């Protein structure tokens, strides 16, 4: 009984101390029909950091991949869908690149927004440190745009 109390207290202390939680993208590859990549160049200064909503409204470039699971990029994208995750951190980011996923009905099923360095951002509304290679994939498709 005493050990059970110690475990409960330890869990409460860890959760109260702000131990970061890692959250995966939570999208199955079979769901993905269309992918959009939005981009607002880092060289363009803005008065306030771009939120996901402001990035969507004011993006300078938009790349759309229809029938994503049949595209030549699918082999590169597929493993990345399983790797990407966010480690929660309570801060805001200046979002400059977004990767948005849609199903066959055109409904958005997942969204990933990156800061200008591709290390922080927001996944499905959860902000923090992002891991996985999705940012590199998106930037490789945008190569040569606005340089």
BADODO-828574 format. One record per residue (C-alpha): x, y, z; residue in one letter; residue number from 1. Coordinates in pm, 1 decimal. Layout:
BEGIN
<site u="X" v="Y" w="Z" gudren="A" bado="NUM"/>
...
***
This chain:
BEGIN
<site u="0.0" v="0.0" w="0.0" gudren="X" bado="1"/>
<site u="282.6" v="234.2" w="88.6" gudren="X" bado="2"/>
<site u="453.0" v="167.4" w="-248.1" gudren="X" bado="3"/>
<site u="129.7" v="240.5" w="-432.2" gudren="X" bado="4"/>
<site u="111.2" v="579.9" w="-262.1" gudren="X" bado="5"/>
<site u="472.0" v="650.2" w="-354.9" gudren="X" bado="6"/>
<site u="400.8" v="574.4" w="-721.2" gudren="X" bado="7"/>
<site u="94.4" v="800.8" w="-722.0" gudren="X" bado="8"/>
<site u="291.5" v="1082.9" w="-557.8" gudren="X" bado="9"/>
<site u="575.3" v="1037.5" w="-806.0" gudren="X" bado="10"/>
<site u="334.5" v="1054.7" w="-1101.3" gudren="X" bado="11"/>
<site u="174.4" v="1368.7" w="-961.4" gudren="X" bado="12"/>
<site u="513.3" v="1533.1" w="-909.8" gudren="X" bado="13"/>
<site u="626.1" v="1443.7" w="-1261.4" gudren="X" bado="14"/>
<site u="306.7" v="1575.6" w="-1420.6" gudren="X" bado="15"/>
<site u="315.6" v="1893.6" w="-1211.9" gudren="X" bado="16"/>
<site u="681.9" v="1954.5" w="-1289.0" gudren="X" bado="17"/>
<site u="604.1" v="1990.8" w="-1658.9" gudren="X" bado="18"/>
<site u="766.0" v="1673.6" w="-1787.8" gudren="X" bado="19"/>
<site u="705.8" v="1693.0" w="-2160.1" gudren="X" bado="20"/>
<site u="478.0" v="1446.2" w="-2330.0" gudren="X" bado="21"/>
<site u="543.6" v="1325.1" w="-2682.4" gudren="X" bado="22"/>
<site u="244.9" v="1303.4" w="-2914.9" gudren="X" bado="23"/>
<site u="256.4" v="1134.9" w="-3258.3" gudren="X" bado="24"/>
<site u="84.4" v="1273.2" w="-3568.2" gudren="X" bado="25"/>
<site u="-202.6" v="1022.9" w="-3532.3" gudren="X" bado="26"/>
<site u="-291.4" v="980.5" w="-3896.8" gudren="X" bado="27"/>
<site u="-299.9" v="652.6" w="-4083.5" gudren="X" bado="28"/>
<site u="-140.0" v="655.1" w="-4429.6" gudren="X" bado="29"/>
<site u="-451.1" v="496.1" w="-4582.0" gudren="X" bado="30"/>
<site u="-649.8" v="808.0" w="-4491.9" gudren="X" bado="31"/>
<site u="-424.6" v="1051.6" w="-4679.4" gudren="X" bado="32"/>
<site u="-554.2" v="1152.2" w="-5020.4" gudren="X" bado="33"/>
<site u="-416.9" v="1505.6" w="-5059.8" gudren="X" bado="34"/>
<site u="-124.8" v="1695.2" w="-4906.3" gudren="X" bado="35"/>
<site u="-76.5" v="2071.6" w="-4905.4" gudren="X" bado="36"/>
<site u="247.1" v="2247.6" w="-4821.1" gudren="X" bado="37"/>
<site u="221.0" v="2615.9" w="-4726.2" gudren="X" bado="38"/>
<site u="521.1" v="2845.2" w="-4704.6" gudren="X" bado="39"/>
<site u="589.6" v="3200.3" w="-4587.8" gudren="X" bado="40"/>
<site u="956.7" v="3290.2" w="-4645.7" gudren="X" bado="41"/>
<site u="1171.0" v="3340.0" w="-4338.0" gudren="X" bado="42"/>
<site u="1342.8" v="3641.2" w="-4497.5" gudren="X" bado="43"/>
<site u="1015.7" v="3836.6" w="-4482.4" gudren="X" bado="44"/>
<site u="987.7" v="3999.4" w="-4143.2" gudren="X" bado="45"/>
<site u="649.9" v="4026.3" w="-3972.9" gudren="X" bado="46"/>
<site u="543.9" v="4237.2" w="-3674.1" gudren="X" bado="47"/>
<site u="416.2" v="3939.4" w="-3477.9" gudren="X" bado="48"/>
<site u="493.1" v="3568.7" w="-3500.7" gudren="X" bado="49"/>
<site u="279.0" v="3381.6" w="-3750.1" gudren="X" bado="50"/>
<site u="21.3" v="3158.0" w="-3585.7" gudren="X" bado="51"/>
<site u="-105.0" v="2857.0" w="-3780.3" gudren="X" bado="52"/>
<site u="-413.0" v="3058.6" w="-3878.2" gudren="X" bado="53"/>
<site u="-207.4" v="3357.4" w="-3997.4" gudren="X" bado="54"/>
<site u="21.3" v="3129.0" w="-4196.6" gudren="X" bado="55"/>
<site u="-278.4" v="2975.3" w="-4373.1" gudren="X" bado="56"/>
<site u="-426.9" v="3316.7" w="-4450.5" gudren="X" bado="57"/>
<site u="-105.6" v="3482.4" w="-4564.8" gudren="X" bado="58"/>
<site u="113.7" v="3209.0" w="-4709.3" gudren="X" bado="59"/>
<site u="310.2" v="3319.8" w="-5014.0" gudren="X" bado="60"/>
<site u="339.3" v="2972.2" w="-5166.1" gudren="X" bado="61"/>
<site u="117.0" v="2666.7" w="-5171.3" gudren="X" bado="62"/>
<site u="207.5" v="2329.1" w="-5315.9" gudren="X" bado="63"/>
<site u="-69.0" v="2070.1" w="-5351.5" gudren="X" bado="64"/>
<site u="-16.5" v="1699.1" w="-5407.5" gudren="X" bado="65"/>
<site u="-335.9" v="1530.7" w="-5520.9" gudren="X" bado="66"/>
<site u="-365.3" v="1152.1" w="-5501.0" gudren="X" bado="67"/>
<site u="-68.7" v="1164.6" w="-5263.9" gudren="X" bado="68"/>
<site u="-58.2" v="788.7" w="-5211.0" gudren="X" bado="69"/>
<site u="-3.3" v="742.7" w="-5585.8" gudren="X" bado="70"/>
<site u="253.6" v="1019.6" w="-5626.3" gudren="X" bado="71"/>
<site u="627.4" v="970.6" w="-5668.5" gudren="X" bado="72"/>
<site u="676.6" v="1137.6" w="-5329.0" gudren="X" bado="73"/>
<site u="471.3" v="877.0" w="-5141.7" gudren="X" bado="74"/>
<site u="769.2" v="644.7" w="-5083.2" gudren="X" bado="75"/>
<site u="954.4" v="928.5" w="-4910.8" gudren="X" bado="76"/>
<site u="650.6" v="1053.9" w="-4718.5" gudren="X" bado="77"/>
<site u="515.3" v="722.4" w="-4590.3" gudren="X" bado="78"/>
<site u="786.1" v="647.1" w="-4328.7" gudren="X" bado="79"/>
<site u="781.0" v="1009.5" w="-4213.2" gudren="X" bado="80"/>
<site u="413.4" v="984.8" w="-4121.6" gudren="X" bado="81"/>
<site u="506.4" v="721.1" w="-3865.4" gudren="X" bado="82"/>
<site u="809.1" v="909.5" w="-3727.1" gudren="X" bado="83"/>
<site u="679.9" v="1261.0" w="-3667.7" gudren="X" bado="84"/>
<site u="583.6" v="1366.3" w="-3317.2" gudren="X" bado="85"/>
<site u="572.7" v="1671.1" w="-3094.0" gudren="X" bado="86"/>
<site u="715.4" v="1702.3" w="-2743.5" gudren="X" bado="87"/>
<site u="494.0" v="1950.6" w="-2561.2" gudren="X" bado="88"/>
<site u="647.3" v="2284.4" w="-2468.8" gudren="X" bado="89"/>
<site u="446.4" v="2582.2" w="-2353.1" gudren="X" bado="90"/>
<site u="560.0" v="2852.9" w="-2594.3" gudren="X" bado="91"/>
<site u="454.8" v="3009.2" w="-2920.5" gudren="X" bado="92"/>
<site u="630.7" v="2976.3" w="-3254.4" gudren="X" bado="93"/>
<site u="671.2" v="3183.3" w="-3568.5" gudren="X" bado="94"/>
<site u="520.1" v="2929.4" w="-3809.6" gudren="X" bado="95"/>
<site u="663.8" v="2951.8" w="-4161.7" gudren="X" bado="96"/>
<site u="594.6" v="2611.7" w="-4320.5" gudren="X" bado="97"/>
<site u="288.6" v="2388.8" w="-4292.2" gudren="X" bado="98"/>
<site u="206.6" v="2039.1" w="-4411.3" gudren="X" bado="99"/>
<site u="-167.2" v="1972.0" w="-4417.8" gudren="X" bado="100"/>
<site u="-325.2" v="1630.6" w="-4475.7" gudren="X" bado="101"/>
<site u="-671.4" v="1569.4" w="-4623.1" gudren="X" bado="102"/>
<site u="-883.3" v="1258.4" w="-4671.4" gudren="X" bado="103"/>
<site u="-1075.2" v="1149.6" w="-4982.7" gudren="X" bado="104"/>
<site u="-1370.7" v="1372.3" w="-4886.0" gudren="X" bado="105"/>
<site u="-1151.5" v="1682.3" w="-4862.0" gudren="X" bado="106"/>
<site u="-1168.1" v="1689.7" w="-4481.6" gudren="X" bado="107"/>
<site u="-849.4" v="1791.5" w="-4302.4" gudren="X" bado="108"/>
<site u="-727.5" v="1499.8" w="-4093.7" gudren="X" bado="109"/>
<site u="-396.0" v="1637.8" w="-3965.7" gudren="X" bado="110"/>
<site u="-184.8" v="1952.1" w="-3966.9" gudren="X" bado="111"/>
<site u="179.4" v="2020.9" w="-3894.0" gudren="X" bado="112"/>
<site u="316.4" v="2376.3" w="-3868.6" gudren="X" bado="113"/>
<site u="690.5" v="2440.9" w="-3842.6" gudren="X" bado="114"/>
<site u="892.7" v="2738.4" w="-3728.7" gudren="X" bado="115"/>
<site u="1161.0" v="2874.3" w="-3960.1" gudren="X" bado="116"/>
<site u="1414.5" v="2619.0" w="-3838.8" gudren="X" bado="117"/>
<site u="1187.0" v="2314.4" w="-3858.0" gudren="X" bado="118"/>
<site u="1251.0" v="2219.2" w="-3496.8" gudren="X" bado="119"/>
<site u="950.8" v="2367.8" w="-3323.5" gudren="X" bado="120"/>
<site u="589.5" v="2421.4" w="-3414.2" gudren="X" bado="121"/>
<site u="243.7" v="2277.8" w="-3379.5" gudren="X" bado="122"/>
<site u="96.5" v="1936.6" w="-3459.8" gudren="X" bado="123"/>
<site u="-282.2" v="1912.1" w="-3453.5" gudren="X" bado="124"/>
<site u="-303.3" v="2202.7" w="-3209.8" gudren="X" bado="125"/>
<site u="-23.5" v="2085.7" w="-2975.9" gudren="X" bado="126"/>
<site u="285.5" v="2305.3" w="-2971.7" gudren="X" bado="127"/>
<site u="638.7" v="2202.5" w="-2892.2" gudren="X" bado="128"/>
<site u="959.1" v="2049.2" w="-3020.6" gudren="X" bado="129"/>
<site u="894.9" v="1850.8" w="-3340.1" gudren="X" bado="130"/>
<site u="1092.3" v="1541.7" w="-3435.4" gudren="X" bado="131"/>
<site u="1088.2" v="1334.5" w="-3752.1" gudren="X" bado="132"/>
<site u="1189.3" v="1422.4" w="-4105.4" gudren="X" bado="133"/>
<site u="870.2" v="1585.0" w="-4234.5" gudren="X" bado="134"/>
<site u="1018.8" v="1936.1" w="-4237.4" gudren="X" bado="135"/>
<site u="1314.4" v="1826.4" w="-4451.4" gudren="X" bado="136"/>
<site u="1077.5" v="1652.0" w="-4692.3" gudren="X" bado="137"/>
<site u="857.9" v="1961.5" w="-4729.2" gudren="X" bado="138"/>
<site u="1155.3" v="2194.4" w="-4772.9" gudren="X" bado="139"/>
<site u="1302.9" v="1964.0" w="-5038.4" gudren="X" bado="140"/>
<site u="984.3" v="2007.9" w="-5242.4" gudren="X" bado="141"/>
<site u="1003.9" v="2384.7" w="-5197.9" gudren="X" bado="142"/>
<site u="1367.7" v="2397.4" w="-5305.3" gudren="X" bado="143"/>
<site u="1434.8" v="2692.0" w="-5533.9" gudren="X" bado="144"/>
<site u="1119.9" v="2877.9" w="-5432.6" gudren="X" bado="145"/>
<site u="1183.3" v="3231.8" w="-5314.1" gudren="X" bado="146"/>
<site u="1558.3" v="3201.5" w="-5261.5" gudren="X" bado="147"/>
***
